[in-house]
Every structure is written in C-alpha cells, then in structure tokens.
Amino acid sequence: MKFYPDDPAVLHELGVINYLNREYQNALAFFQRALIKVEAIDQVDLLPYWEPLFNNMGHVCRKLKYIEIYELAQKKEHVFI
C-alpha cells in the first residue's frame, strides 16, 4: 500500500486477496474503502467498471453472515444451517 494507498482498484484487489485468505472482515474493510473512493469519482460512465466491486462485496457479506449463522448453530443445536 506504499505506492497507491487511495487507488480504489488497489483497495479492491487487496479486498480480493483478503477474501481468498478467508479474512472476510479485512476484505470487507478494503471493499468499503474502495467504494468510498469510487463514489468520490462521481462519474456514471465508470460504474460498469466497478461492478466486480459490488459483486465481491456481496460475496463477502454472504460469507460473514454464513459465519454468524454457523457460530449460532454451534451454540444452539436446534438452529438449522
């Protein structure tokens, strides 16, 4: 992050790396930082370029919710996954 710490593409890729390492909270933090930078650009013609960011944010949120449900299931036997 030494060279381009505010580049949304770099932040997005760091999020992907964290996702692949199953560090979902870190991945979400990088995706959120990238989104803030993308929103600051405010150019509608660039939005299709950032569709993978939204897709990846959805995947990481799904994983985080799954983890929460799994942890709940371990505490309560009657919860089905």
N, C-alpha and C positions, 0 to 999 in steps of 0.2 A: 504494500500500500504506500510505499515511499514515493512513487512517481506520480500516480494519478489518484489520490485519495477521494476526490469528489467526482470522478467519472462514473456515471451510472452503469455503463457497460462493465467496468471493472467490479463495481459493487455487486452487480448481478452475477457475474462469474464467481465471485467469492461466495455468494449465496449458494450457487450450484455446487461448488466444492464442499461446502459445509453440509449441504443436503446429502451428497453422495457419501459423506463420512458419518451420516446419521446424527449430525449435530444440528437438529432441527431448530432449536431456539436461536442459535447463531445464524443459521440460514435465513430465518425469518427477519432477524435484525438487519442483515445485509440487503435483503429484498426490500424491506421498508425504507431503508436509506436510499436505495436506488430509485424507488418510486417517488420519494420526495424530490430528488434531483430531476427526474423525468417530468414531474408536474411543474417544476420551475421553468423548464424549457418552453412549455405552453405553445407547442406547435402541433396542430391537429394532424398534419401530414406525416409526422413521425410516429403517431400512435401505433400503426400496424407493426412497426419495427419492435415495439415493446410488448407485443402480445405474449411472447415467451415469459416475460417477467410476471405477468398476471397469471399465466398458466402455472409457473413454478411456485408462485405464492399460494395458489390453490392447493397444489400437491403438499407443500409443507404444512399448511393449515390442516389438511386432512390427516397427515401423519401425526401432528400434535394432538388432534382430537382422538385419534386412534390410541395413542399412548395413554391419554387420560382415561379413556374407556377401559383399556386393558388394566391399568392400575386400579381402577374402581372394581373391576371384575375380580381381581386378586383379593380385594378386601371383602367383597360380598359375593358369596357363592351363587346367589340367585340371579345375578346380572348376566345376561347372555351377550356374547360378542358376535 
